[in-house]
Amino acid sequence: MIRLDFSNVLSDEIGHNGLSLDDIQSHALRAVSIFSRKPYKEFDFVDLHNQNLDELKEIGKKVREKDYFIILGIGGSALGPKVILEALSPLHNLKEKPRVFIYDNVDPVTLRNIIEVINLKKTVINVISKSGATSETLASFLIFWRMIKDRKLNVREHFVFTTDPDRGNLRTIAQEYGIPALTIPKNIVGRYSVLTPVGLFLSEVVGVKAEELLRGAKEISKMAFNENINENPVATLSSVLYLMDTMKKRKIVVFLPYSDRLKTLSEWFSQLWAESLGKDGRGTTPYPSLGTTDQHSQLQIWMEGPEDKVILFLSIERHEYQEEIPEEFHDIEGLRFLGGHTLEELLNTEQLATEMALTTNRKPNLKIIIPKIDAYNLGQLFQFLQITTCMTGLLYGINPFNQPGVELGKRLTYGAMGKRGFESEGQEVKNYLKKQRFMV
């Protein structure tokens, strides 16, 4: 099971920069109390382990026979699948088929490079948008749709949609053209959707059992309701991160996994945390990092920079391979001390040394620990971080599921691109561009 070591945020350990155990436990208990009432309909994400996977597995089996698989999506519709791919099938495209491309940002050069690599006749394209109205995803979909039609290929054999169960552009097109369409449950929002077909379909395509991800998530969902705080690391982490902001004014959360396979998890967590909590002047800024890489680029500012950060380590006990460092160059001390150890030992020692250095300098830090990286443990991690985010939002007194701050940008994009019903926003863009610009 996943564990949390929060020793290094206690005032007994780091003095005035730390928190009291009583404060942590009382706020953790409050988080569980509010969470248990499930005050928003979007709390359905806690019960995603009850999904029926039959259709998803059936379609996934057919896609595995293809040479190429493309995901079109952005935000939670792309970051979650990226984590699953990189964590559970690293360097997939060099070893396995179908080769997977996740196209999220509408950079035309990236799209052109993908098109030059694939063979459309042997490609399935998974278009992911809950609303069916995501401009970036629809734009790339329309390009592939035209390419498929121009080559007189059967769209039913080359597209799979992942979208709302009842409505939206993709659902309409799926019904009209008979395109397979997987369902994102009605009350699940994008950044909490990785354990729906958004992420689970990809997992099946690359040969990872979706039920293992859900089995891990189920364990965390049960744990989250436990009022015995000593057995509830989710509530404890929520309490610590909330108090580090409200009591200690630490406005930045550095998320620091010690595995290349979890680098994208930092990016996924950053969207989840920022979009869920950054409201009404509240919330803290997520800071995606990677150990040990960022010890050589960021550690200096964590140690001697502004007193505004809390470091959240993610430590992996076993890294699957035990690559031994050869005992060579015995006459050179700078090399001799490494011989006989393993890369796993070095990586874990680097994490421990960084943790100790921060603690010695009274910098608050805490550590999530997982035994290894596999589907079960990744499912635990996803749900652990989702529930932590949700509970922290409840402590702030905000809705952790909406994102009003991003809606204006969407409306202005619609207006600028000429979407009907957004004429006033389009005029705003024109007026903005007419203003005198000051540039050097």
C-alpha positions, 0 to 999 in steps of 0.5 A: 500500500501507498504510505506517507512520511510527514515527519519533516513537516513537524515543528519538532523536526524543523522548528518554526517552519513546521506544524504541530501534530494536533493541527494536522490531525484536527484538520485531517479529521475535518477533511474526512468529515466534509469529504464523507458528505460528498457535497458535489455530484462530481464525487462519482470519481471515488467509485470509478472502480465499479465500471464495466470494462467489457466494451472497452476491452473488446474495442481495445483488442481490435486496436491492438491489431493495428500498427498505429494508435493516435490520441487527440485530446488536451489537458486531462484527456491527454496527460492521464494517458501520457502517464499510463504510457510512460509509467507502464510501457516506457519507450513503447514505440521502440519495442511494441505495436501499435505505436502510440502518438498523443497529440494535444497541443495544436502545433502544426509541425508536430502534427505534420511529423506524426502524419509523415510517420504513420500509415493511415490504413493501419491507424486508429484515432481516439478522439477524446473530449467530454464536451465534444466542443474542445477547439484544439481537439476538434481542429485536429479531428477535422484534419484526420477526418478529411484525410480518412475520407479523401483516401476513401477509408471507412471511418468506423474502422479508423475512429473511436470517440471517448465522450459524453454518454448522451450529447455533444458533437462527438456523440452526434457524429458517432450516432450518425456514422456508426463510430464506436464511442466510449463513455466518460461518466456524466459527473466526471470532469476532465482532470479527474477522468484518467480512471475512465475510458480516457486512460483505461482504453489506452492501457488496454491498447498497450497491454496493461490490464485496466482492472489493475488500475481500478483495483489500486484506486479502490483501495485508496477510495476505501481508505479516504473515508477512514476517521482513524487519521493514523490510517488515512494518509490521504487526509493527512497530506491534504491537511499538511498542504492546506496548513502549509499555505494558510499557516506558513504562507508556503505558496508553492508545492514542488512535486518530485518523483524519483523515476523517469517513468513518473515525470509526466505524473508531475505534469498531470498533478500540476493540472489537477492541483492548479485547476482544482484549487486556484480560485477566489484568491486561494490555492498554491502553485504546483511545481513539476520536477524530477529527481535526481535531475532537478537536484542539479537545476532547482535544489539551490533555490529550494535550499536558499531561495524564498521561504515559500515552498513545500517539497513533496517527494515521491519515492519508489522502493524497487525500480524493477531492474538492479543494474550494478555499477562496475568496480573499475578505476580503483586508483581514482577515488572519485569513481572507486566509491561507486563500484559495487552499488546499483543504480537503484541504490544511487537513485534512492540514496540521492532522494534520501540525501536531498530530503535530509539536506532540506530537513537540516535547513528547516525546509518542510518536506514530506514523502509519498512512498510506493513499493514499485511502479505497476498498474496496481500502484499507479492506480493507487497514486492516481486516486491518492492524488485526486482525493488529496486535491479534492479534500484540500479544496474542501478545506479551502471551502471551494468547489474543486471540480469547476474551472471558471477561470479558463472559460473566458479564454475559451469564449474569446477563442470561439469569438476570434475564430468566428463561432456563431453565438460568440460575436461579442467576444469576437468584437472584443478581440478585434478591439483589443488588437486595435489598441496601440501596442508598446513593443521594443 
